[in-house]
Amino acid sequence: MALSCNPGLIIADEPTTALDVTIQAQILDLLRDLKNKINASIMLITHDLGVVAEMADYVVVMYAGRIVEQGTADEIFNKPKHPYTIGLMKSKPVLNGAVERLYSIPGNVPNPINLPPHCYFKNRCEKCMEICNGAYPELISVTPTHKVSCYLHKKSAITIEKIGGEK
């Protein structure tokens, strides 16, 4: 019924969770065909980086309910900037990669009740600095399509701003 109105946006929340790879591929094909048939966009909400890599043009990475990085799929997968995104990329298994143990981001996710005023990832971050104790970092443009919420990249954003003349 929802598709009978030809929506411009289809929201697919974890559409392939707990499915075997054959059914998962069929669901992704169905979503692609549906998107093309009604000329719609798909907002895909998932924890599966393989699905994201296969389906997404633009990616938004969230941590504890906040956007920490956003950009094209190429930027996020090949040039991640936020320490959380980097940790996610390090934690995915690699085919034919001989590893004794998969990478795990250290520490614990913060309690969603009474979240701190500083970066939520601070206590798990391997690159934490004194400035991270301050206000939650705003999204900074590192390229016209790539933004990151991290003080590590504040200087490079200022350089881009001065060279390009814009934020």
PyMOL CGO cylinders between C-alpha atoms (Angstrom):
from pymol import cmd
from pymol.cgo import CYLINDER

trace = [
    CYLINDER, 0.00, 0.00, 0.00, 2.81, 2.39, 0.85, 0.3, 1, 1, 1, 1, 1, 1,
    CYLINDER, 2.81, 2.39, 0.85, 4.31, 1.98, -2.62, 0.3, 1, 1, 1, 1, 1, 1,
    CYLINDER, 4.31, 1.98, -2.62, 1.00, 2.62, -4.42, 0.3, 1, 1, 1, 1, 1, 1,
    CYLINDER, 1.00, 2.62, -4.42, 1.51, 6.38, -3.98, 0.3, 1, 1, 1, 1, 1, 1,
    CYLINDER, 1.51, 6.38, -3.98, 4.89, 6.24, -5.77, 0.3, 1, 1, 1, 1, 1, 1,
    CYLINDER, 4.89, 6.24, -5.77, 6.89, 7.71, -2.87, 0.3, 1, 1, 1, 1, 1, 1,
    CYLINDER, 6.89, 7.71, -2.87, 10.03, 9.71, -3.58, 0.3, 1, 1, 1, 1, 1, 1,
    CYLINDER, 10.03, 9.71, -3.58, 11.78, 8.09, -0.63, 0.3, 1, 1, 1, 1, 1, 1,
    CYLINDER, 11.78, 8.09, -0.63, 11.78, 4.47, 0.54, 0.3, 1, 1, 1, 1, 1, 1,
    CYLINDER, 11.78, 4.47, 0.54, 13.08, 3.93, 4.07, 0.3, 1, 1, 1, 1, 1, 1,
    CYLINDER, 13.08, 3.93, 4.07, 14.53, 0.43, 4.50, 0.3, 1, 1, 1, 1, 1, 1,
    CYLINDER, 14.53, 0.43, 4.50, 15.50, -0.20, 8.13, 0.3, 1, 1, 1, 1, 1, 1,
    CYLINDER, 15.50, -0.20, 8.13, 17.79, -3.26, 8.41, 0.3, 1, 1, 1, 1, 1, 1,
    CYLINDER, 17.79, -3.26, 8.41, 16.13, -4.98, 5.41, 0.3, 1, 1, 1, 1, 1, 1,
    CYLINDER, 16.13, -4.98, 5.41, 18.68, -7.80, 5.24, 0.3, 1, 1, 1, 1, 1, 1,
    CYLINDER, 18.68, -7.80, 5.24, 19.33, -8.53, 8.92, 0.3, 1, 1, 1, 1, 1, 1,
    CYLINDER, 19.33, -8.53, 8.92, 19.47, -12.25, 9.75, 0.3, 1, 1, 1, 1, 1, 1,
    CYLINDER, 19.47, -12.25, 9.75, 19.00, -13.30, 6.12, 0.3, 1, 1, 1, 1, 1, 1,
    CYLINDER, 19.00, -13.30, 6.12, 21.27, -15.74, 4.34, 0.3, 1, 1, 1, 1, 1, 1,
    CYLINDER, 21.27, -15.74, 4.34, 23.36, -14.27, 1.51, 0.3, 1, 1, 1, 1, 1, 1,
    CYLINDER, 23.36, -14.27, 1.51, 21.10, -15.62, -1.25, 0.3, 1, 1, 1, 1, 1, 1,
    CYLINDER, 21.10, -15.62, -1.25, 17.94, -14.05, 0.17, 0.3, 1, 1, 1, 1, 1, 1,
    CYLINDER, 17.94, -14.05, 0.17, 19.90, -10.90, 1.06, 0.3, 1, 1, 1, 1, 1, 1,
    CYLINDER, 19.90, -10.90, 1.06, 20.99, -10.53, -2.58, 0.3, 1, 1, 1, 1, 1, 1,
    CYLINDER, 20.99, -10.53, -2.58, 17.39, -11.00, -3.74, 0.3, 1, 1, 1, 1, 1, 1,
    CYLINDER, 17.39, -11.00, -3.74, 16.13, -8.32, -1.34, 0.3, 1, 1, 1, 1, 1, 1,
    CYLINDER, 16.13, -8.32, -1.34, 18.82, -5.88, -2.49, 0.3, 1, 1, 1, 1, 1, 1,
    CYLINDER, 18.82, -5.88, -2.49, 17.97, -6.59, -6.15, 0.3, 1, 1, 1, 1, 1, 1,
    CYLINDER, 17.97, -6.59, -6.15, 14.28, -6.03, -5.36, 0.3, 1, 1, 1, 1, 1, 1,
    CYLINDER, 14.28, -6.03, -5.36, 15.07, -2.69, -3.70, 0.3, 1, 1, 1, 1, 1, 1,
    CYLINDER, 15.07, -2.69, -3.70, 17.22, -1.59, -6.67, 0.3, 1, 1, 1, 1, 1, 1,
    CYLINDER, 17.22, -1.59, -6.67, 14.49, -2.57, -9.16, 0.3, 1, 1, 1, 1, 1, 1,
    CYLINDER, 14.49, -2.57, -9.16, 11.81, -0.84, -7.11, 0.3, 1, 1, 1, 1, 1, 1,
    CYLINDER, 11.81, -0.84, -7.11, 13.92, 2.32, -6.82, 0.3, 1, 1, 1, 1, 1, 1,
    CYLINDER, 13.92, 2.32, -6.82, 14.36, 2.45, -10.59, 0.3, 1, 1, 1, 1, 1, 1,
    CYLINDER, 14.36, 2.45, -10.59, 10.74, 1.56, -11.35, 0.3, 1, 1, 1, 1, 1, 1,
    CYLINDER, 10.74, 1.56, -11.35, 9.22, 4.38, -9.30, 0.3, 1, 1, 1, 1, 1, 1,
    CYLINDER, 9.22, 4.38, -9.30, 12.22, 6.73, -9.62, 0.3, 1, 1, 1, 1, 1, 1,
    CYLINDER, 12.22, 6.73, -9.62, 12.72, 6.97, -5.86, 0.3, 1, 1, 1, 1, 1, 1,
    CYLINDER, 12.72, 6.97, -5.86, 15.59, 7.26, -3.44, 0.3, 1, 1, 1, 1, 1, 1,
    CYLINDER, 15.59, 7.26, -3.44, 16.32, 4.68, -0.75, 0.3, 1, 1, 1, 1, 1, 1,
    CYLINDER, 16.32, 4.68, -0.75, 17.38, 5.50, 2.78, 0.3, 1, 1, 1, 1, 1, 1,
    CYLINDER, 17.38, 5.50, 2.78, 19.08, 2.31, 3.89, 0.3, 1, 1, 1, 1, 1, 1,
    CYLINDER, 19.08, 2.31, 3.89, 19.58, 1.96, 7.64, 0.3, 1, 1, 1, 1, 1, 1,
    CYLINDER, 19.58, 1.96, 7.64, 21.98, -0.89, 8.38, 0.3, 1, 1, 1, 1, 1, 1,
    CYLINDER, 21.98, -0.89, 8.38, 25.00, -2.08, 10.32, 0.3, 1, 1, 1, 1, 1, 1,
    CYLINDER, 25.00, -2.08, 10.32, 26.15, -4.22, 7.40, 0.3, 1, 1, 1, 1, 1, 1,
    CYLINDER, 26.15, -4.22, 7.40, 29.09, -2.48, 5.74, 0.3, 1, 1, 1, 1, 1, 1,
    CYLINDER, 29.09, -2.48, 5.74, 28.94, -4.90, 2.80, 0.3, 1, 1, 1, 1, 1, 1,
    CYLINDER, 28.94, -4.90, 2.80, 25.37, -3.85, 2.05, 0.3, 1, 1, 1, 1, 1, 1,
    CYLINDER, 25.37, -3.85, 2.05, 26.34, -0.19, 2.36, 0.3, 1, 1, 1, 1, 1, 1,
    CYLINDER, 26.34, -0.19, 2.36, 29.30, -0.63, -0.01, 0.3, 1, 1, 1, 1, 1, 1,
    CYLINDER, 29.30, -0.63, -0.01, 27.10, -2.38, -2.56, 0.3, 1, 1, 1, 1, 1, 1,
    CYLINDER, 27.10, -2.38, -2.56, 24.05, -0.11, -2.41, 0.3, 1, 1, 1, 1, 1, 1,
    CYLINDER, 24.05, -0.11, -2.41, 24.98, 3.41, -1.27, 0.3, 1, 1, 1, 1, 1, 1,
    CYLINDER, 24.98, 3.41, -1.27, 26.07, 6.46, -3.21, 0.3, 1, 1, 1, 1, 1, 1,
    CYLINDER, 26.07, 6.46, -3.21, 26.18, 8.67, -0.11, 0.3, 1, 1, 1, 1, 1, 1,
    CYLINDER, 26.18, 8.67, -0.11, 26.83, 7.44, 3.45, 0.3, 1, 1, 1, 1, 1, 1,
    CYLINDER, 26.83, 7.44, 3.45, 26.08, 8.93, 6.86, 0.3, 1, 1, 1, 1, 1, 1,
    CYLINDER, 26.08, 8.93, 6.86, 27.91, 7.32, 9.81, 0.3, 1, 1, 1, 1, 1, 1,
    CYLINDER, 27.91, 7.32, 9.81, 26.27, 7.77, 13.20, 0.3, 1, 1, 1, 1, 1, 1,
    CYLINDER, 26.27, 7.77, 13.20, 27.53, 7.09, 16.70, 0.3, 1, 1, 1, 1, 1, 1,
    CYLINDER, 27.53, 7.09, 16.70, 25.24, 7.25, 19.76, 0.3, 1, 1, 1, 1, 1, 1,
    CYLINDER, 25.24, 7.25, 19.76, 22.60, 9.08, 17.73, 0.3, 1, 1, 1, 1, 1, 1,
    CYLINDER, 22.60, 9.08, 17.73, 24.88, 11.80, 16.29, 0.3, 1, 1, 1, 1, 1, 1,
    CYLINDER, 24.88, 11.80, 16.29, 26.31, 12.13, 12.80, 0.3, 1, 1, 1, 1, 1, 1,
    CYLINDER, 26.31, 12.13, 12.80, 30.08, 11.72, 13.04, 0.3, 1, 1, 1, 1, 1, 1,
    CYLINDER, 30.08, 11.72, 13.04, 30.88, 11.54, 9.32, 0.3, 1, 1, 1, 1, 1, 1,
    CYLINDER, 30.88, 11.54, 9.32, 29.13, 11.82, 5.99, 0.3, 1, 1, 1, 1, 1, 1,
    CYLINDER, 29.13, 11.82, 5.99, 30.27, 11.68, 2.41, 0.3, 1, 1, 1, 1, 1, 1,
    CYLINDER, 30.27, 11.68, 2.41, 30.24, 9.70, -0.79, 0.3, 1, 1, 1, 1, 1, 1,
    CYLINDER, 30.24, 9.70, -0.79, 30.61, 5.94, -0.43, 0.3, 1, 1, 1, 1, 1, 1,
    CYLINDER, 30.61, 5.94, -0.43, 34.09, 6.26, -1.96, 0.3, 1, 1, 1, 1, 1, 1,
    CYLINDER, 34.09, 6.26, -1.96, 35.13, 8.89, 0.61, 0.3, 1, 1, 1, 1, 1, 1,
    CYLINDER, 35.13, 8.89, 0.61, 33.78, 6.95, 3.57, 0.3, 1, 1, 1, 1, 1, 1,
    CYLINDER, 33.78, 6.95, 3.57, 35.19, 3.56, 2.54, 0.3, 1, 1, 1, 1, 1, 1,
    CYLINDER, 35.19, 3.56, 2.54, 38.51, 4.71, 1.07, 0.3, 1, 1, 1, 1, 1, 1,
    CYLINDER, 38.51, 4.71, 1.07, 39.30, 7.91, 3.02, 0.3, 1, 1, 1, 1, 1, 1,
    CYLINDER, 39.30, 7.91, 3.02, 37.51, 7.72, 6.38, 0.3, 1, 1, 1, 1, 1, 1,
    CYLINDER, 37.51, 7.72, 6.38, 38.27, 10.66, 8.69, 0.3, 1, 1, 1, 1, 1, 1,
    CYLINDER, 38.27, 10.66, 8.69, 36.48, 10.09, 12.01, 0.3, 1, 1, 1, 1, 1, 1,
    CYLINDER, 36.48, 10.09, 12.01, 38.19, 7.66, 14.42, 0.3, 1, 1, 1, 1, 1, 1,
    CYLINDER, 38.19, 7.66, 14.42, 34.90, 5.74, 14.79, 0.3, 1, 1, 1, 1, 1, 1,
    CYLINDER, 34.90, 5.74, 14.79, 34.56, 5.28, 11.02, 0.3, 1, 1, 1, 1, 1, 1,
    CYLINDER, 34.56, 5.28, 11.02, 38.21, 4.22, 10.83, 0.3, 1, 1, 1, 1, 1, 1,
    CYLINDER, 38.21, 4.22, 10.83, 37.54, 1.69, 13.60, 0.3, 1, 1, 1, 1, 1, 1,
    CYLINDER, 37.54, 1.69, 13.60, 34.50, 0.35, 11.73, 0.3, 1, 1, 1, 1, 1, 1,
    CYLINDER, 34.50, 0.35, 11.73, 36.58, -0.13, 8.58, 0.3, 1, 1, 1, 1, 1, 1,
    CYLINDER, 36.58, -0.13, 8.58, 39.35, -1.87, 10.55, 0.3, 1, 1, 1, 1, 1, 1,
    CYLINDER, 39.35, -1.87, 10.55, 36.83, -4.23, 12.16, 0.3, 1, 1, 1, 1, 1, 1,
    CYLINDER, 36.83, -4.23, 12.16, 35.38, -5.68, 8.98, 0.3, 1, 1, 1, 1, 1, 1,
    CYLINDER, 35.38, -5.68, 8.98, 36.70, -9.08, 7.90, 0.3, 1, 1, 1, 1, 1, 1,
    CYLINDER, 36.70, -9.08, 7.90, 38.79, -9.27, 4.72, 0.3, 1, 1, 1, 1, 1, 1,
    CYLINDER, 38.79, -9.27, 4.72, 38.46, -12.15, 2.27, 0.3, 1, 1, 1, 1, 1, 1,
    CYLINDER, 38.46, -12.15, 2.27, 41.59, -14.31, 2.20, 0.3, 1, 1, 1, 1, 1, 1,
    CYLINDER, 41.59, -14.31, 2.20, 43.03, -12.17, 4.97, 0.3, 1, 1, 1, 1, 1, 1,
    CYLINDER, 43.03, -12.17, 4.97, 44.79, -14.23, 7.59, 0.3, 1, 1, 1, 1, 1, 1,
    CYLINDER, 44.79, -14.23, 7.59, 44.01, -12.54, 10.88, 0.3, 1, 1, 1, 1, 1, 1,
    CYLINDER, 44.01, -12.54, 10.88, 44.14, -14.11, 14.28, 0.3, 1, 1, 1, 1, 1, 1,
    CYLINDER, 44.14, -14.11, 14.28, 41.46, -11.84, 15.70, 0.3, 1, 1, 1, 1, 1, 1,
    CYLINDER, 41.46, -11.84, 15.70, 39.20, -9.12, 14.22, 0.3, 1, 1, 1, 1, 1, 1,
    CYLINDER, 39.20, -9.12, 14.22, 39.82, -5.55, 15.36, 0.3, 1, 1, 1, 1, 1, 1,
    CYLINDER, 39.82, -5.55, 15.36, 37.48, -4.36, 18.10, 0.3, 1, 1, 1, 1, 1, 1,
    CYLINDER, 37.48, -4.36, 18.10, 37.00, -0.72, 19.03, 0.3, 1, 1, 1, 1, 1, 1,
    CYLINDER, 37.00, -0.72, 19.03, 38.11, -0.42, 22.68, 0.3, 1, 1, 1, 1, 1, 1,
    CYLINDER, 38.11, -0.42, 22.68, 35.81, 0.72, 25.47, 0.3, 1, 1, 1, 1, 1, 1,
    CYLINDER, 35.81, 0.72, 25.47, 32.05, 0.88, 25.79, 0.3, 1, 1, 1, 1, 1, 1,
    CYLINDER, 32.05, 0.88, 25.79, 29.26, 2.81, 24.08, 0.3, 1, 1, 1, 1, 1, 1,
    CYLINDER, 29.26, 2.81, 24.08, 28.09, 5.64, 26.36, 0.3, 1, 1, 1, 1, 1, 1,
    CYLINDER, 28.09, 5.64, 26.36, 24.83, 5.36, 28.25, 0.3, 1, 1, 1, 1, 1, 1,
    CYLINDER, 24.83, 5.36, 28.25, 22.17, 7.05, 26.08, 0.3, 1, 1, 1, 1, 1, 1,
    CYLINDER, 22.17, 7.05, 26.08, 20.69, 8.61, 29.23, 0.3, 1, 1, 1, 1, 1, 1,
    CYLINDER, 20.69, 8.61, 29.23, 22.62, 11.71, 30.28, 0.3, 1, 1, 1, 1, 1, 1,
    CYLINDER, 22.62, 11.71, 30.28, 25.01, 11.81, 27.33, 0.3, 1, 1, 1, 1, 1, 1,
    CYLINDER, 25.01, 11.81, 27.33, 28.03, 14.04, 27.99, 0.3, 1, 1, 1, 1, 1, 1,
    CYLINDER, 28.03, 14.04, 27.99, 28.37, 17.51, 26.42, 0.3, 1, 1, 1, 1, 1, 1,
    CYLINDER, 28.37, 17.51, 26.42, 31.63, 16.48, 24.69, 0.3, 1, 1, 1, 1, 1, 1,
    CYLINDER, 31.63, 16.48, 24.69, 32.20, 14.06, 21.80, 0.3, 1, 1, 1, 1, 1, 1,
    CYLINDER, 32.20, 14.06, 21.80, 30.42, 10.79, 22.61, 0.3, 1, 1, 1, 1, 1, 1,
    CYLINDER, 30.42, 10.79, 22.61, 33.31, 8.78, 21.15, 0.3, 1, 1, 1, 1, 1, 1,
    CYLINDER, 33.31, 8.78, 21.15, 35.97, 10.54, 23.27, 0.3, 1, 1, 1, 1, 1, 1,
    CYLINDER, 35.97, 10.54, 23.27, 36.43, 7.77, 25.85, 0.3, 1, 1, 1, 1, 1, 1,
    CYLINDER, 36.43, 7.77, 25.85, 36.96, 5.15, 23.13, 0.3, 1, 1, 1, 1, 1, 1,
    CYLINDER, 36.96, 5.15, 23.13, 39.07, 7.28, 20.80, 0.3, 1, 1, 1, 1, 1, 1,
    CYLINDER, 39.07, 7.28, 20.80, 42.73, 6.46, 20.26, 0.3, 1, 1, 1, 1, 1, 1,
    CYLINDER, 42.73, 6.46, 20.26, 43.35, 10.03, 19.03, 0.3, 1, 1, 1, 1, 1, 1,
    CYLINDER, 43.35, 10.03, 19.03, 41.65, 11.90, 21.87, 0.3, 1, 1, 1, 1, 1, 1,
    CYLINDER, 41.65, 11.90, 21.87, 43.08, 15.39, 22.56, 0.3, 1, 1, 1, 1, 1, 1,
    CYLINDER, 43.08, 15.39, 22.56, 42.53, 17.97, 25.31, 0.3, 1, 1, 1, 1, 1, 1,
    CYLINDER, 42.53, 17.97, 25.31, 40.11, 19.94, 23.09, 0.3, 1, 1, 1, 1, 1, 1,
    CYLINDER, 40.11, 19.94, 23.09, 37.84, 16.87, 22.98, 0.3, 1, 1, 1, 1, 1, 1,
    CYLINDER, 37.84, 16.87, 22.98, 36.83, 17.68, 26.58, 0.3, 1, 1, 1, 1, 1, 1,
    CYLINDER, 36.83, 17.68, 26.58, 35.11, 20.82, 25.27, 0.3, 1, 1, 1, 1, 1, 1,
    CYLINDER, 35.11, 20.82, 25.27, 31.86, 21.26, 23.37, 0.3, 1, 1, 1, 1, 1, 1,
    CYLINDER, 31.86, 21.26, 23.37, 30.67, 18.57, 20.98, 0.3, 1, 1, 1, 1, 1, 1,
    CYLINDER, 30.67, 18.57, 20.98, 32.49, 19.17, 17.66, 0.3, 1, 1, 1, 1, 1, 1,
    CYLINDER, 32.49, 19.17, 17.66, 30.45, 20.56, 14.77, 0.3, 1, 1, 1, 1, 1, 1,
    CYLINDER, 30.45, 20.56, 14.77, 30.44, 18.97, 11.32, 0.3, 1, 1, 1, 1, 1, 1,
    CYLINDER, 30.44, 18.97, 11.32, 33.47, 20.25, 9.42, 0.3, 1, 1, 1, 1, 1, 1,
    CYLINDER, 33.47, 20.25, 9.42, 33.74, 20.12, 5.62, 0.3, 1, 1, 1, 1, 1, 1,
    CYLINDER, 33.74, 20.12, 5.62, 36.95, 18.41, 4.56, 0.3, 1, 1, 1, 1, 1, 1,
    CYLINDER, 36.95, 18.41, 4.56, 35.84, 18.38, 0.90, 0.3, 1, 1, 1, 1, 1, 1,
    CYLINDER, 35.84, 18.38, 0.90, 32.67, 19.74, -0.71, 0.3, 1, 1, 1, 1, 1, 1,
    CYLINDER, 32.67, 19.74, -0.71, 30.97, 16.34, -0.19, 0.3, 1, 1, 1, 1, 1, 1,
    CYLINDER, 30.97, 16.34, -0.19, 32.78, 14.99, 2.89, 0.3, 1, 1, 1, 1, 1, 1,
    CYLINDER, 32.78, 14.99, 2.89, 32.06, 16.20, 6.44, 0.3, 1, 1, 1, 1, 1, 1,
    CYLINDER, 32.06, 16.20, 6.44, 33.35, 15.00, 9.79, 0.3, 1, 1, 1, 1, 1, 1,
    CYLINDER, 33.35, 15.00, 9.79, 32.52, 15.87, 13.40, 0.3, 1, 1, 1, 1, 1, 1,
    CYLINDER, 32.52, 15.87, 13.40, 35.98, 15.69, 14.93, 0.3, 1, 1, 1, 1, 1, 1,
    CYLINDER, 35.98, 15.69, 14.93, 38.54, 18.19, 16.21, 0.3, 1, 1, 1, 1, 1, 1,
    CYLINDER, 38.54, 18.19, 16.21, 41.31, 16.26, 14.42, 0.3, 1, 1, 1, 1, 1, 1,
    CYLINDER, 41.31, 16.26, 14.42, 40.16, 17.87, 11.18, 0.3, 1, 1, 1, 1, 1, 1,
    CYLINDER, 40.16, 17.87, 11.18, 39.43, 21.41, 12.33, 0.3, 1, 1, 1, 1, 1, 1,
    CYLINDER, 39.43, 21.41, 12.33, 42.79, 22.70, 11.03, 0.3, 1, 1, 1, 1, 1, 1,
    CYLINDER, 42.79, 22.70, 11.03, 42.34, 21.12, 7.57, 0.3, 1, 1, 1, 1, 1, 1,
    CYLINDER, 42.34, 21.12, 7.57, 38.87, 22.67, 7.32, 0.3, 1, 1, 1, 1, 1, 1,
    CYLINDER, 38.87, 22.67, 7.32, 40.32, 26.11, 8.11, 0.3, 1, 1, 1, 1, 1, 1,
    CYLINDER, 40.32, 26.11, 8.11, 42.93, 25.58, 5.38, 0.3, 1, 1, 1, 1, 1, 1,
    CYLINDER, 42.93, 25.58, 5.38, 40.20, 24.62, 2.87, 0.3, 1, 1, 1, 1, 1, 1,
    CYLINDER, 40.20, 24.62, 2.87, 38.17, 27.66, 3.96, 0.3, 1, 1, 1, 1, 1, 1,
    CYLINDER, 38.17, 27.66, 3.96, 41.10, 30.05, 3.41, 0.3, 1, 1, 1, 1, 1, 1,
    CYLINDER, 41.10, 30.05, 3.41, 42.07, 28.54, 0.06, 0.3, 1, 1, 1, 1, 1, 1,
    CYLINDER, 42.07, 28.54, 0.06, 38.54, 28.12, -1.27, 0.3, 1, 1, 1, 1, 1, 1,
    CYLINDER, 38.54, 28.12, -1.27, 37.12, 31.26, 0.28, 0.3, 1, 1, 1, 1, 1, 1,
    CYLINDER, 37.12, 31.26, 0.28, 34.09, 29.35, 1.62, 0.3, 1, 1, 1, 1, 1, 1,
    CYLINDER, 34.09, 29.35, 1.62, 33.23, 27.09, 4.52, 0.3, 1, 1, 1, 1, 1, 1,
]
cmd.load_cgo(trace, "trace")
